[in-house]
Amino acid sequence: MKYDVTKHILPAVLMLLLSLSCSNESVYFKKGEQRYAMGEYFQAATYYKRSYQRISTKDRAKRADRSLRMGICYAQINNTQKAMQAFQNAVRYGSPDSTALLRLGQQQLKLANYKGARESFEKYLALDPGNELARAGLLSCELAPQWKAEPNLYIVKKEAQFSSNRSDFSPMLVGDDAEMLIVTSTRRDATGDDLSAITGVKSADMFVARKDEAKRWKPMEPVEGEINSEYEEGVACMSPDGKTMYFTRCSSDPSYPRYAEIYKSTRSDATWSKPTKCEISKDTLSSFAHPAVSPDGEWLYFVSDMPGGEGGYDIWRTPITKDGFGGVENLGRPINTSGNEMFPSFRPNGELYFSSDGHPGMGGLDLFKAEADSLRGWIVTNLQYPMNSPLDDFGMTFEGIYNRGYFSSSRGDNSRGWENIYSFELPEVIQLLTGWVYERDGYELPEGLVYVVGDDGTNEKVSVRGDGSFQMVLTPGVNYVLLGTCPGYLNVKQEICAPPSSESVEYVMQFPLPPINIPVLINNIFYEFDKATLTPQSTTALDSLVTMMNENPSITIELASHCDYKGNDDYNQRLSQRRAQSVVDYLISHGIKADRLTAVGYGESRPKVVRRRLADTYHFLAEGDTLTEQYILTLNDEQQEICNSLNRRTEFRVLRTTYGTTLQELGVHPQAAGEQEDEPATANEEEPQADEPDELVP
């Protein structure tokens, strides 16, 4: 009888292969568990999938388990299609974990499968009727189609110049005129060659685009300095003064999990310093990410999954102090939910924007606006379509005071879940005030501060930008009083009321601040020829001087008149004295107290000293030149006449800034001063300006 070897060998081989398959399945599963514990979701999903493929279709329990784990990992790396398929398999194989239904509904919602999502949420709610996320998902199935059918007025456009063939997200506009855009990106130009075990692509770096002279965006390039590293960096924000950048860094370690942390870097010239970690909390087992600085620069908002929140990732805040940070504070409801609230950012007017998958929306992360109300707390509003889509929308940045800027979204034909940069704009009618704070007869004062009071209850301080300018939106019909201030300078007050308008209007306001410690030229003061009589053309300048004295009631000034070198010295001195007295007499006749005014005629004894602005106007002059007779005679005839006209001038100089104050108000006890009255300061004394102006009353 012939011996059939196949009857004995093939079963043995099959048993061996089955044994090896089961062994490999166990190995892959253990590796998947290890990678998942490390937060390396891309690699974990790969191992779970290999484990799943080696499980018999008859082993429904194991297949359901591996499918659920795969789906969780795919959802974490934003691969929505694969996540949905994995959760479908988990449900089909009868997963005992009922959250498989909730997770399936969330992925179906992201794919705009509202019918399927509704069924999944309803089945889950039958098991857990009070679940907040399932209820929000069910409501989203009703709202999303309505919002899509009735879009609001936002204009949204994909910006290809900022996009790569990988993820580009969380844009941040930088600079007074939004001349730079910093973007987080996993593009191929990112630092290093390795792919992230978390996402399967290169670790994110920060890139910057700048505008050219024609206001067009130039190609993106890596951010300068030591910001980018081999780790994940991005989702940045800037302090209001533009000197400090806060950003998220996710380092890695092969031995144990590492959590997201917030770092900061300071700007030096054109580059950023080596980042340092922000010590926000002693908690080392929670993530701290997505920083955002409040418009007043006093609070750092961030995202964390630390204990004490509402669930998932919440938005928290901590005060920024000179020594670091204070205690942490959860924003609570209605902002935070049992879902994830992430990517906070601010509009300069104080509105908080963030993204959430816990509030009803269109699916995935939706963009929301939160406005603070003194009576009702935070009022949260979904930005609806087209700002939101079924997929993830997040990371807004605003162009100054305007309701326009950029955000990131994974919408569109995007099977891999990569994000792109989109622009947005909400057409609006704006009454805009642009103000300029500068030294009178000088240049911008970037240290300036403007106090704003309105009869609608407005009471705020506005810092100026590096060029001395500031912007604010006016409410039509409101009467505003604005006080321009700067240490070492007198205050200047302005008033404005914008009438209602159907079109946007821009108003421009000047705040020329007189310096305290140097003479200030009074322009457009004219006298009759060879006399001290003021001409009618001088009235405007003189009335402005009256206003300045009334706005600064604690100062005394010296009114000084000067002549050129022509004529008799004694005659010039007497003429200049009479002219200075004419100005003083005018001020007294208009209500200024005589003991606040001193008239001095200097004749030709104090020639003009050239300052920077004058040197920029007359290029033959140099800053620091003194227009003496000897100097002038070295010039040509035309230049000599210019210099003589500059020497013929009327100026004022602040003598005291404490007029009308007592020794006690200055913090000096009369006995300590020998029971003497407050003595006037000499012309060369420097007295500091008060830190804050008197209360403004509109």
NORBELRA-V889291 format. One record per residue. RES is the residue in three letters. NEAR is the number of other C-alpha atoms within 12 Angstrom. Layout:
# NORBELRA-V889291
res-><RES,RES>
near-><NEAR,NEAR>
This chain:
# NORBELRA-V889291
res-><MET,LYS,TYR,ASP,VAL,THR,LYS,HIS,ILE,LEU,PRO,ALA,VAL,LEU,MET,LEU,LEU,LEU,SER,LEU,SER,CYS,SER,ASN,GLU,SER,VAL,TYR,PHE,LYS,LYS,GLY,GLU,GLN,ARG,TYR,ALA,MET,GLY,GLU,TYR,PHE,GLN,ALA,ALA,THR,TYR,TYR,LYS,ARG,SER,TYR,GLN,ARG,ILE,SER,THR,LYS,ASP,ARG,ALA,LYS,ARG,ALA,ASP,ARG,SER,LEU,ARG,MET,GLY,ILE,CYS,TYR,ALA,GLN,ILE,ASN,ASN,THR,GLN,LYS,ALA,MET,GLN,ALA,PHE,GLN,ASN,ALA,VAL,ARG,TYR,GLY,SER,PRO,ASP,SER,THR,ALA,LEU,LEU,ARG,LEU,GLY,GLN,GLN,GLN,LEU,LYS,LEU,ALA,ASN,TYR,LYS,GLY,ALA,ARG,GLU,SER,PHE,GLU,LYS,TYR,LEU,ALA,LEU,ASP,PRO,GLY,ASN,GLU,LEU,ALA,ARG,ALA,GLY,LEU,LEU,SER,CYS,GLU,LEU,ALA,PRO,GLN,TRP,LYS,ALA,GLU,PRO,ASN,LEU,TYR,ILE,VAL,LYS,LYS,GLU,ALA,GLN,PHE,SER,SER,ASN,ARG,SER,ASP,PHE,SER,PRO,MET,LEU,VAL,GLY,ASP,ASP,ALA,GLU,MET,LEU,ILE,VAL,THR,SER,THR,ARG,ARG,ASP,ALA,THR,GLY,ASP,ASP,LEU,SER,ALA,ILE,THR,GLY,VAL,LYS,SER,ALA,ASP,MET,PHE,VAL,ALA,ARG,LYS,ASP,GLU,ALA,LYS,ARG,TRP,LYS,PRO,MET,GLU,PRO,VAL,GLU,GLY,GLU,ILE,ASN,SER,GLU,TYR,GLU,GLU,GLY,VAL,ALA,CYS,MET,SER,PRO,ASP,GLY,LYS,THR,MET,TYR,PHE,THR,ARG,CYS,SER,SER,ASP,PRO,SER,TYR,PRO,ARG,TYR,ALA,GLU,ILE,TYR,LYS,SER,THR,ARG,SER,ASP,ALA,THR,TRP,SER,LYS,PRO,THR,LYS,CYS,GLU,ILE,SER,LYS,ASP,THR,LEU,SER,SER,PHE,ALA,HIS,PRO,ALA,VAL,SER,PRO,ASP,GLY,GLU,TRP,LEU,TYR,PHE,VAL,SER,ASP,MET,PRO,GLY,GLY,GLU,GLY,GLY,TYR,ASP,ILE,TRP,ARG,THR,PRO,ILE,THR,LYS,ASP,GLY,PHE,GLY,GLY,VAL,GLU,ASN,LEU,GLY,ARG,PRO,ILE,ASN,THR,SER,GLY,ASN,GLU,MET,PHE,PRO,SER,PHE,ARG,PRO,ASN,GLY,GLU,LEU,TYR,PHE,SER,SER,ASP,GLY,HIS,PRO,GLY,MET,GLY,GLY,LEU,ASP,LEU,PHE,LYS,ALA,GLU,ALA,ASP,SER,LEU,ARG,GLY,TRP,ILE,VAL,THR,ASN,LEU,GLN,TYR,PRO,MET,ASN,SER,PRO,LEU,ASP,ASP,PHE,GLY,MET,THR,PHE,GLU,GLY,ILE,TYR,ASN,ARG,GLY,TYR,PHE,SER,SER,SER,ARG,GLY,ASP,ASN,SER,ARG,GLY,TRP,GLU,ASN,ILE,TYR,SER,PHE,GLU,LEU,PRO,GLU,VAL,ILE,GLN,LEU,LEU,THR,GLY,TRP,VAL,TYR,GLU,ARG,ASP,GLY,TYR,GLU,LEU,PRO,GLU,GLY,LEU,VAL,TYR,VAL,VAL,GLY,ASP,ASP,GLY,THR,ASN,GLU,LYS,VAL,SER,VAL,ARG,GLY,ASP,GLY,SER,PHE,GLN,MET,VAL,LEU,THR,PRO,GLY,VAL,ASN,TYR,VAL,LEU,LEU,GLY,THR,CYS,PRO,GLY,TYR,LEU,ASN,VAL,LYS,GLN,GLU,ILE,CYS,ALA,PRO,PRO,SER,SER,GLU,SER,VAL,GLU,TYR,VAL,MET,GLN,PHE,PRO,LEU,PRO,PRO,ILE,ASN,ILE,PRO,VAL,LEU,ILE,ASN,ASN,ILE,PHE,TYR,GLU,PHE,ASP,LYS,ALA,THR,LEU,THR,PRO,GLN,SER,THR,THR,ALA,LEU,ASP,SER,LEU,VAL,THR,MET,MET,ASN,GLU,ASN,PRO,SER,ILE,THR,ILE,GLU,LEU,ALA,SER,HIS,CYS,ASP,TYR,LYS,GLY,ASN,ASP,ASP,TYR,ASN,GLN,ARG,LEU,SER,GLN,ARG,ARG,ALA,GLN,SER,VAL,VAL,ASP,TYR,LEU,ILE,SER,HIS,GLY,ILE,LYS,ALA,ASP,ARG,LEU,THR,ALA,VAL,GLY,TYR,GLY,GLU,SER,ARG,PRO,LYS,VAL,VAL,ARG,ARG,ARG,LEU,ALA,ASP,THR,TYR,HIS,PHE,LEU,ALA,GLU,GLY,ASP,THR,LEU,THR,GLU,GLN,TYR,ILE,LEU,THR,LEU,ASN,ASP,GLU,GLN,GLN,GLU,ILE,CYS,ASN,SER,LEU,ASN,ARG,ARG,THR,GLU,PHE,ARG,VAL,LEU,ARG,THR,THR,TYR,GLY,THR,THR,LEU,GLN,GLU,LEU,GLY,VAL,HIS,PRO,GLN,ALA,ALA,GLY,GLU,GLN,GLU,ASP,GLU,PRO,ALA,THR,ALA,ASN,GLU,GLU,GLU,PRO,GLN,ALA,ASP,GLU,PRO,ASP,GLU,LEU,VAL,PRO>
near-><3,5,8,9,10,12,11,12,13,13,13,14,14,15,14,14,16,17,16,16,21,23,18,22,28,25,20,28,34,22,25,32,27,24,29,29,22,24,33,37,35,32,33,37,42,33,33,41,36,28,33,37,24,28,30,18,15,11,18,21,23,30,35,35,33,44,43,41,43,45,43,37,40,38,35,28,34,35,34,39,30,32,37,39,29,38,41,35,30,35,33,22,25,24,26,19,23,27,30,39,40,42,43,46,44,51,44,39,44,42,37,33,28,32,21,26,38,32,24,35,39,29,26,31,25,17,19,18,16,14,24,25,36,40,32,35,47,37,26,40,36,25,30,39,26,19,25,23,13,14,20,20,18,23,22,29,23,25,23,17,23,37,31,25,22,30,38,45,44,52,44,49,38,31,24,25,22,27,23,31,43,43,48,48,42,40,32,24,24,36,29,20,18,19,23,29,31,36,32,29,32,29,36,43,43,45,41,34,30,28,21,12,9,9,13,15,22,19,21,29,26,32,34,25,20,25,38,38,28,25,32,39,42,46,47,48,47,38,34,31,25,28,23,29,40,39,46,42,37,33,31,24,18,14,11,16,22,24,28,34,39,38,38,37,31,26,24,16,11,13,21,25,23,20,26,22,25,29,22,36,26,15,18,18,17,25,34,43,42,45,45,49,37,30,28,23,27,21,28,47,45,46,43,42,32,29,20,21,27,26,26,25,37,43,46,41,31,30,24,24,14,9,10,19,22,20,19,29,25,29,29,21,24,26,40,36,31,28,34,29,45,44,49,46,45,41,31,30,26,24,27,35,41,47,50,45,45,41,38,38,45,49,46,46,41,45,45,41,33,31,24,20,12,8,8,12,15,23,20,27,24,35,35,34,32,35,44,45,36,42,46,44,46,43,50,48,46,36,30,31,30,27,29,27,36,40,48,46,43,40,39,25,15,21,20,26,35,33,41,41,41,38,36,30,25,22,16,20,19,26,29,29,30,27,38,39,45,37,37,30,28,26,26,26,34,26,27,38,35,44,37,38,29,27,21,18,16,23,20,21,26,36,33,31,28,24,22,33,32,40,33,33,31,36,26,25,16,23,23,32,30,41,43,45,43,37,26,24,40,45,43,39,35,33,29,30,25,24,20,16,17,11,14,21,21,20,23,22,28,27,39,33,37,38,35,35,27,27,31,32,33,33,23,22,33,28,26,16,11,17,19,27,23,28,21,16,16,23,22,18,25,34,26,24,36,29,21,32,36,24,26,35,27,30,37,35,46,39,40,41,46,41,41,35,33,24,15,14,19,18,22,28,28,26,33,38,30,31,39,40,28,34,44,39,27,31,32,24,15,20,20,30,24,22,22,33,34,34,34,31,36,34,33,33,26,29,30,38,25,26,28,19,21,26,20,16,16,20,15,20,27,19,19,15,21,24,35,26,23,14,21,29,19,15,19,13,12,15,20,26,20,24,36,28,21,34,34,37,34,47,41,38,36,42,33,34,36,28,28,22,19,19,21,17,13,18,11,17,16,16,11,12,16,11,14,14,18,22,18,28,20,18,24,16,17,21,27,22,25,21,15,20,28,17,15,28,21,23>
